[in-house]
């Protein structure tokens, strides 16, 4: 069963910035999204569940300073991508 990926507005802005300024990270984010569609809790980028959130929020390391932040909705089989740049902001 694959998960549906929803890219939220903030993440869309981040992707636009990465496309123009950091091509390697831009490609890496899409590789992560492909992985997340099949298994959002494991894979490359050191997936880590973030504490202090009621929902199932995960982080993956894009590069030294940027993280891909996403929320898993298991009952809907959906994943919301909320951020691709910065560190837990």
Beta strands, then each sheet from edge to edge (+ up, - down):
strand 1: 4-7
strand 2: 48-49
strand 3: 56-61
strand 4: 67-73
strand 5: 78-83
sheet 1: 1+ 5+ 4- 3+ 2-
end
